[in-house]
Amino acid sequence: MTDLPIYYYPVVGRKSTGAVFDRISIEDMQQNHRRQFTLFILGYAAIQGIPHDGSTQPVPPAASYMEMAGIHGKPYREYAGDRKMPEQKVADYDPTDPKDTLPIPSRFGGYCNHGSVSFPTWHRPYVMLVEQAIGDVADRLAVDIERENPGEVGLWVPEARRLRFPYWDWAAPKVITEGFPPVIVNDTVEILLPGGQTATVRNPLSYYVYQGGIPPDFADEATREGIAYFSQWSRSFRHSPSDPNGSTNNEALQAAMIGDRAENVRRQLALLFNVPDGEDPARTWDEFSNTVQESRSDLNLRNTGSLEGIHGLIHGAVGGNGHMATPDYAAFDPFFFLHHSNVDRIIALWEWCYRDYWMGDGYIDPRTNRPAVWTQERGTYAQVYNEQILPTGARGALYPFRLENGEYWNSEQTRFLDAGSYPKYYSYDEFLGIKVDQPATAAERRAARTRIYDYYGYNPGNAATKTSKASWSHVPVRSSKEAGLPELFKEIPNFRIFIVVVRLPEHAFNRSYNFELHYDHGTTSKFIGAVAVFARPDHSPCKACAKRRASGSIIRGAIPLPFSLVNDIIVRSGINRTNVTLENSTTDIIKCLSGRLVDTAGKVLATARGGKEAPMVPDDQSASETVVPAEVALYTSAAAEKTDDKKHPVQLYDWQAHNELFPNGWKAEDREAF
């Protein structure tokens, strides 16, 4: 038993309902479950301190939005739901050791779990905490409504019982053209009242006004483009101009999410479900779970990106020069938990498809062939600064989230949503015939992967049927038999997928920024994809971030090139297919590409042009080696289909590394890049 604190607020989710109910999309809730939607809106408003009809619902301090949002970053103080004894706070604190002197209280440097195999597992009880707080309010509201409206007895209490925190699928096909739905961006929203009446109320999904005022450690964040006035903004904003009064620019918000930018998110998400069977379980979980990928080796050429990386793109798209783009302030935008509910939904789908891939107790280092342990730089009490991570026990603790018995949640307990898993009292609605809380055969899980990556728009098998066979005739493919694939797999001839792998210094610009890849044709430049760095500045008290900064941490991402784009370039090249190689085509592709380093406010910091024929950047215009990418290179993979089962996922194999995209340097476009 963990030594109990003075006070703790156990994270039990919706245990009080005694049942498992689905999280559903916010659009579905608003349109088809109107009483649930009313209870959700009023419950979310209540924990934010927004009164309804002149009254407020009682909320424990640990369930207030201010306290829960502050877990993710600022203000760097102990969470009200995990108040420790004085002796528990001191730990091995040494007042003569600089690493322990700031911030106060001793050794407390936040609860950061980014860049780690515990990124998915830590955020699961975090969303459950908010779900629990809203649900408790909704239960009381429903009882009050039925007591005051006898004609509606039996209509509201059951809906409160079913209420779970909704999600918004930011990779759904309609996002390409529609962007964010009004329920996320409008400052007011219509809700259903008893008797069939409606009312327009303040929308708690749109913005949050700080309860108790702006915390004293909130600080303005300056860029060359402007300032995010966090010390002066009394509420959250999205894409605000550089103005102490602040405002949300919904036009810029929508532009950051629709069209090609939405397509990029969809392709990257689809690629996560193209991981083959039979891979190393721990290292595969590492690659899926986070952007640092501690177990990564140069010997591993397979590249399918990470969920944390995609999640970072959404943070930047929503925030711009605002709260969601900055880790210390991100959770104060109410969209944060809608976003992370969808992240958790993707985790649930992935772990349902790949039940055997898991962090375990560590991994086998491919460079030494010896066991290695996961580590995480954390700053909470009683922890070393480079702590080993395990899925259970004290080294698996997910601070500050406690169970009813006072123990901390651990990563193993967060796994799965089926009946045999640790109780969480929620699941997700059916998606493409998949129900993540239900059992399935291995064949059903594999077939589901195919449906998922097809839905999100990156299906290599379908794409291969649409290429110009004559133009691709020179593209070499190693036979499936030679590659050692199972007997019934057959290579797709003269076809490969093309992926740009990007490795970026996490703290190059002392804040969040993106690498953007563009396709240049004539005088036009078209956005293809991006890799996000979701980073805190050097003055942030986050101890995990400070340690990663000191070690020069690198963020890894993968941008799948659109099949249609690659096909167009190869067809237009007009090369003689009888005497060319794959490298001729990769050269043609690379010289059509360009790169940009862009901060979340839209400021272009540095640029590069693709290929060896691009002009060499003069020394006096070159960006500093400390800010340019560690790698931007083109990789390709062959694909094989299972001849007796068209529902089986395509097998990616024979990964090859090709040329660096920008050998002639990066041009500094702003003083920050020099």
Protein Blocks (a to p, Z undefined) as FASTA:
>chain_A
ZZddfbdcddebjmlnopacddddfklmmmmmmmlmmmmmmmmmmmnopaeehiacdddf
klpmklmmmmmmccddddfklcccfklmnmmacfkbmklmpccdehiabjafghiaklmm
mmmmmmmmmmmmmmmmmmmmmmmmmmmmmmlgoklmmmmmmpccddddfkbfklmmnmpa
fklmpmbdcdddehhiacddddfklpccdehiaafkbccdddfkbccdfklmcbdcehia
cdfkopadfklmmmmmgmjllmmmmmmmmmmmmccehiafklmmmmmmpmnlmmbcfklm
bdgbjfklmmmmmmmmmnmpafklpmklmmmpmklmmmmmmmmmmmmmmmmmmmmgcfkj
bdcdfklopacddddddfbehiafbdcddfehjklcccfbdcfkopacdfklmgojbfkl
ccehiacddeehiafkbccdfklmmmmmmmmmmmnopafklmmmmpcfklmmmpccddfk
lnopafklccdehiacddddddddfklnopacdddddddehjbccdfbdcddddddfkbc
blklmmmmmnopacdddddddfklmmmmmmmnopafklccfklmmmmmmmmpccddddfk
opafbdcdedjkbccddfklcccfklmcfbdcdddddddddfklmkbccddehiacdddf
blnopadfbfklZZ
